[in-house]
Amino acid sequence: MQIREVKDEIRILGWDDSPFDSSVDENVPIVGSVVRGGKPYLDGVLVEEVTVDGFDATKKIAEASCSTKHKDQLRVIMLDGITFAGFNTVDIVEINEKTELPVIVVTRENTNFESFREAMKRLPGFEERWECVERAGDLKKLAMEKGNLYFQHNGIDEQKSKEILKMSASNGLTPEPIRISHLIASAIKRGESVGGA
């Protein structure tokens, strides 16, 4: 699906994971929030569960994004980072292909990929995990009023990605779909929402 024009109320499905303790938790809830652009309109919430350092995040996110009743209204999938529940790495090319929706990965840190790669090497299936990272492409930088955002994208060009990120980050540096998912995900784990994404 190509986005010709970025409208104010474009429906974005933003995903984030819950906090977890890798020494105890085997599975981690992940939350998807359907939000109208950068407006304070939450149209729906999806909840899934993925394995700590597993290989199921791509499948779970793609399937949940396709099966939601909001699917026909969605225009973009947004992810808070390329890994969930530790190093459960997401293949954004596969998500784009399965959902037919553009995917934007957002992070507030300029990732040191060499350190990231070395940490990932300690886990089984390193090659498969690292291939997902490479398929996502280079991190792009977006200068915002309150700091920098970094992003990767698939199924959408860089300029349109920047327009969507700027429009959806209406309450600070973090885009609303990610911020809301973070609040819900932290409340699931801790009983009360904690901090921003």
N, C-alpha and C positions, 0 to 999 in steps of 0.2 A: 504494500500500500504506500503510495507516494503522497506526501503532504505538500500541497501546492501553496497553502496559506496557513499561517499560524494564528488561529483565532483565540480570543481571550478565554473561552470556556472549553478549549480542547480537552478531551478526557484522557487523562494520563493514569496508568496503573503503576504505582511506585512500590517496590519491594525492599524490605529490610528484615534482618533476623533479630531474634531476641538475644539478650546477654546469656552467656552460658559458662559453665565450669567444665573444662575439657577433662578434668580428672574424675568427674562424676557423671556428667550428662553424655548420653549416647545419641540423643536426638534433640533437635532445637526447633521451636516454632519459627516460622517465617510469616510475615504479614504483607499482604498487598492491599494498598488503599487506592480506590478509584476517586480521583480528585479532578475538579474542573479547573485546569490551568493553575493559576496562582491564587484563585479565589478561595474563600473559606467554605467551600461546598464539598462535603464528603458524600459521595453517592453510593459507596459500597466498600465492604471490607472482606478480604479473602484470608484464610488461615490454612497453612500447610505445615508439614514437618519434614525436616531433612536431617540426614545423618552427619554427625560431627566428623569432619575430614573425609566425608564420603564422596560419592559420585552421582548423587541423585538430584542435585539442585536444578540442573538444566531441565530434566524431565518434569519435576514437580512444578516448576515455575511455568513451563510451556503448557502443561496440561491444565493447570488451574486458570491460566490466562485465556485458554481456548474455551473452557467449559463454563466460565462465568456468564451469568445472564446479561452482563454489561458488555460482552465481547463486541457486539455490533457498534457500540458507541466509542470503543477505545480507539485511540489514534497513535499512542506511544506507550511502550513499556520502559520504565526507568528503574535502574538497580542501584542500590547503595553499595558500590564496590563490585568487583568481579568474583569475590569469594563469599560464601555464606557458611556459617557454622564452622569456622576455622578455615580449612583449605578445600572446602567443597566448591570446586571451581565451576563457574558458569560459562557455557559456550554460547556467546551472544549471536553468533552466526546461525546456530541451530535453532535458537529461540525465534529469531527473525523468520527463518524458513518455516517453522512449524506454526507460528501464530500469524504470519503475514503482517506483522506489525514492526515498525522501527524500534530499535533498542538503543537506549542511552545509558551508559554506566557513569556514575558520578562519584567523585571522591574529593575531599578537601585537602588531601595530601598529594604532593608530587612524588609518587611511589618510586623508591629505589628498586628497580627491577632486578638488579644483581643480587641484592640482599634477599629480596622476595623469592628469587629462584633458588638460592642456597637453602633457605628455610624449607621450601617445598621439596627439595631433594631428599629430606629425611623421611618422607612418607612414601608408601607404596603407590605405584601408578604415576610416578613423577612425569613421565613422558606425556601421558594423557592429560594431566593437569596443565602442564606447561604449554601444550598445544592450544588449549583454550585461551590462555593468556596471549599467545602470539596471534591467534585468529582475531582477537579483539582490536589489535592494532595499537599504534602509539597513543600515549596520553596527549590530549590537546589541552591547552590552557585558556581559560576564560577569565579575564579580569573583571571583577565585580566591585561595586561600591564598598563592600565590607571585606574584601579579600579576593583570593583567587579560587576558582573551581577548576578541577581537572576532569576530563571526560574522554570516553571512548564511544564509538557509535557504529551501528550497522543498520543498513536499510534506510539510511537518512544521511544527507550531506552535512558537512561541518557547520555551514552557516545556519541551516534550519535547526540543527541541534543547539547552537548558541542562542537562537531566538527563543526556543522553548525553555531552555534553562533560565534565561534572563526573565522571561515572563512568569515562570512558575516559582521563582525564588522571591516571592512578594513579602516575606516576613523575615528577611535576613539573607544569609548566604546559602542556606540549604533549600532546595526546591520543596514546595509544599507536599507533594506526594511522598517524598522520602521522609520528611520531617514528621508527618502524621503517622506513617507506618512505624517509624522509630518509637514514637510515643506509645502506640498501641502494643508493639512488640515488647517493650520494656515493662509495660503494665501487666502483660500476660505472665511474665516471669517473676516480677517482684511485687505485684499487687498494686503498684502505682507507677505512673509514667515517670521516667527519669531523663532529664537533659534533652539536648537536641541531637540530631544525627551528626 
